Amino acid sequence: MNGKGEIASEQLARFVAGEADPATTTAVERWAASHPDNALELQRMQVLWSLGADGEDAPEVDVDKAWATLSARMRTGRGRVIGMRRILPWAAAAAVLTGVFFAVRLLIAPATDRFAAIDASLDTLLPDSSRMVLAEGSQATARIGLTREVEVQGKVYFEVAHDAEHPFVVHAQDMEVTVLGTMFEVTAYDTSDVREVRVRTGRVRVVVPKDTVVLIAGETARYGRTTGMLEHMRSASFQRWGERILQFDDAPLEQVVEQLSILYSVHVALASPELGRCRLTATFADEPIDAVLQVIANTFGMRVEHRPDGSFLLDGDGC
């Protein structure tokens, strides 16, 4: 930067945008106070920023209008226009600063992306490489930049890209979920009184009116809007994530084959009731049913029979 001393462009952008934390604010103020050129440069950046501050999103830059505005601000107290030899170098610098600042502005105030899963689930990748899977009938609005925020309605599964400096925040009406990098699901239908957050991996903070809870992997928070109560509990032994990620935690095999039959729309049976008491801990990520059943069979020393009618049978001595 010009002037005396060094300051990061991102720190200046956050300061001008009103997004600076106390440490950044102190650093910028000290930099501006250290030399008159620095103070002047900061003032110019605030002018440039204000040119695009009228709308919620950054507007297209009208160069002629911007230059006219800046030229008017560069007059002296007696009305004399600064000479061209002084204007041209500043104009070149202003052009560079305009490009840089509006680029940074797009990061701080990024465009809004809206998603809707109407007839089927929707699997999408956000600009920060986070994955989002919307269940059928769900909606989401995302703004991903220096801040990462998503508003959801319905059921949405997240696999958040790790970024310790930029927390990922999900808003579900009166519930807020903050995470640094993890896999979790938020359920918040307009027609339901209950809001739910389930954590697959990592750690999240759930905030509702008058209460806060931190969840780790294998835990669930359930909030009743009418009662105002926030429940913190262990997740069920069977969890489904996104479209076809299945997680079993010490689940009885009787429940496992029941869930597999529902998910894959195929009948899966056990050869004897005793096999249903075997307990499975495993995760399957979008694998075909025959591969899932083979893993289960290998785990318990069973065999898989694929019958002519398309159904499957697990048989063996048991656990």
N, C-alpha and C positions, 0 to 999 in steps of 0.2 A: 504494500500500500504506500501511498505518498505520505509526506510529513515525516515525523520523527517517531521511532519505535515501530514495533510490529503488532498486528492484531489480525486474527483469523477472519476471513470473509464471512464464515458461518456465524461467528459471534456477533459481527456487525448486523447481519441480516436478522438474527433473532432479536437483537436490541431494538432495531427500527420497527420490527413487526410486533413488538410488545410481547414476545415469547421468551425473553431472556430470564434465566434464573438469577438469584442474587449474585453469584460469583461472576457470571458473564456481565451483568450490569456494572459491577464494580470495575471489571477489567476494561470495558469500553469507556466508562467515564474517566478512568485514569489515563487511558490512551488519548482521549479527546483533550484532556486538561494539560497534557504534557507538551503540546506545541500548538500554536495558532492554526497551522496548516491542517492538523488533525481535526481540530474543532470545525474548521470550514468544510473539510471533506465529509465529516459526519452530517453536517447540516445539509450538504448537497444530496447525500444519500437519502435523508429523510424527505427531501423534496421529490426525488425520483420515486420513492416508495409511495408517497401520497398521490402521485399521478395515477396509480393503479389501485387505489384503496376504496374506490366508490362502491364496487360490487362485491358480492360474496366470493366470486372466482376472479382470478387475474384476467383483465380484459386484454384485447389486442392493443398494441402500442401504436398510437397515432403520432408519428415522428414529428410532423409539422406542428401539431398542437403542443406537443411536449417541448419542442424547441422554442416556440413562441412564449410559452409559460416560463421557461428557464431564462430566456433572454430578458423578459420583463423583470425577473427577479435579480438580474445582474446589473441593473442600473444603479448609479451612485445616488447619494442623497440629493444632489443638485440636478439630477435628470440626465447626466452625461452617460452615453452608452460606452462601455469598455471597448477599446480599440480592437481591430480584427486580429492583430498579432497576438493579443492576449486571449481573444475568444477562441481562435482555432484550436490551440492545444487543449484548452478546457473542453471544447466541443468534442474532440476526439476522445478525451478521457470520459466525458459524459456518455458518449455512445457505448464505450466499453462497459462502464458501470451500469448503464441501462440494461444491456444484454445480460450481464452477470446477475444484476439484482432481480430482474424479472424471471430469470431462470431459477434463482433461489426462492423467489416468491412462489413459484409453481410447486416447489418442494414443500414449503411451509403451508401454503394454502392450495393443495392439489385439487384436481378435478374430482367431481363426485361420480362414482360408478355405481349403477344400480343393477341388481340381479334378481331374477324371479324364476322359481321352479314351478311351472304351471301343471303340466301333464306327467312329468317324471322328475326324478332327482337331477340336480345340476352340480357338476364337479368343475371347479374353476380355479385358476391360479392368479393370485393377486400380484400387483407390481413389485412387492417386496419378496416374492417367491413363496409366500404363505399359501397354503391350500385351503379351500373352503368348499364343503359339500352341503348343498341345500336339499333338504328332504322335500318331497312333492308338496306343493302348496305353501312353500316358505319364500320369504323375501329378505334381501339384505342390501344395505347402502354402505359403500366403503369409500373412505378418504385415506389414501396411503401416501405418505411423504415423510417429512421430518416428524410428523405425528402419524400414528396408525390407529384409526378408529373405524369401527363397523357397527351399524345399527341393524338389529335383526328382528324378524317377526316369523315365528314358526320354529322349526328345528334345524340347526346348522352345526356341522362338525368342522372343527378347525385343526389344522396342523400348522402351527405358527413358526415362521423362520426366526431363529434366535437373533436378537439385536438388543443387547443390554442397555444401550443408550436411548432407544426409542421403544418404550413399552407398547404393547398391543392391547387396545381397550375395546371391549364389546359392550354395547349398550342394548339392553332389552327392557325398554320403558323404564320402570323404577328400579332395575337391577343393573349393576355395572360390574364387569369382570375384567380384571387387569392381569396380564401375563407377560413374561419375557420371552419364553420359547417353550412350547409344550403342545400336547394334543388333547383337546377337550371338546365338549359339546354343550351348546346352550339351547334350551327348549323354552320358548316364550310365545305361545299362541294368544291372539287377541281374545279368543273365545274361552280361554282357560284362566282360572284364578291362580294357578300354580306356575311358578317359574323354577326351572331346574338347570343345574350345572353339574356335569360329570367330567372327571379328569381321567384321561388314559395314561398320560405320562407328564412329568414335570410338576409345576406348582402354580396355582392361581389364587388371586384375592377376589372375593365376592363381596360387594358392598350393596346393601339395601337400606332404606330408611331405618335409622336407629340400630343397625347391627352390621357387623363385618365378620367374615370367616375366611380362613386360609385353607385351601384344599390341596392335598397331594394325590399322587396316583392311586387309583382304587377308591376314591372318596366321592361323595355326592352331596350337593347342597340343594335343598328344596325350600322355596319361599312361597308362603301363602299371602297373597296381597290383602285378603280380607282380614285374616287374623294378625298379619304383621309379623308372623313367626318365621324364623330362618332355622331350618333343621340341618344338622351336620351328621352324616352317616356313612357307613361303609357301603360301597356299591354292591349290587346284586352279583351273584356268582356267574351270571351270563350277561355280557355287554355286547351290543352291536354298535359299531362306529361307521359313520358314512354309509356307503352302499353295501359293501360286503367285507368289512373287517370284523371278525368275530373274536371275542375274548372270553375264555372260560377260566374261572378261578375256583378250583376245587369243586367243580360242578358235577352232580351225578349224571352218569351216562344216559339215564332215562331222559333227563332234561336236554342233554346235548343232541340226541337224535330227534327230539321233538322240534328244537329250534332249527336244526339243519333241514328238516322236512319242510318247514315254513319258508325258510329263506330260499332254498333251491327249488321249491315247488316239485318235490319228488318224495316218495314215501321211503323212509328209512326205519327199519325195525331191528329189534334185538331178538336173538333166538330164544332167550330165556329171561325171566324176571330178575334172576340173580345178576346178570350182566349190568342191569340198570343201576346197581349199587356201586359200581366202579366209579371213581371220581377223577375228572380230567382237569388239568391246568395246561392251557395252550392258547396260542393266538394264531389265527389264520387270516391272511391278507389277500382277499380276492382270488382264492384258489379254487379250482374246479372241485365238485363234490366227490369225485372218485379219489382225488389226491387227498382231500381232507379225511375221508373214511380210511384210506390206507395208513395215514399217520396214526389215527386212533387205533386201528387194528394192530399195528406194530408196537404201540405203547403197551397194550394189554395182552399181547400174544394171541390175538384173534385172527380171523380170516374174513374177507369181504366177498359176498356173493352178489353179483349183478344179475338180477333175474330178467327173464325175457320181457316182462311187462314194464321194465324200466326202473323198478324199485330195487332197493339194496337191503341186504341182510347181514348183520354182524353176528358171528357165531364163534364160540370158543369155550374154554374152561372157566373163564371169569378172572377175578382179581386175586 
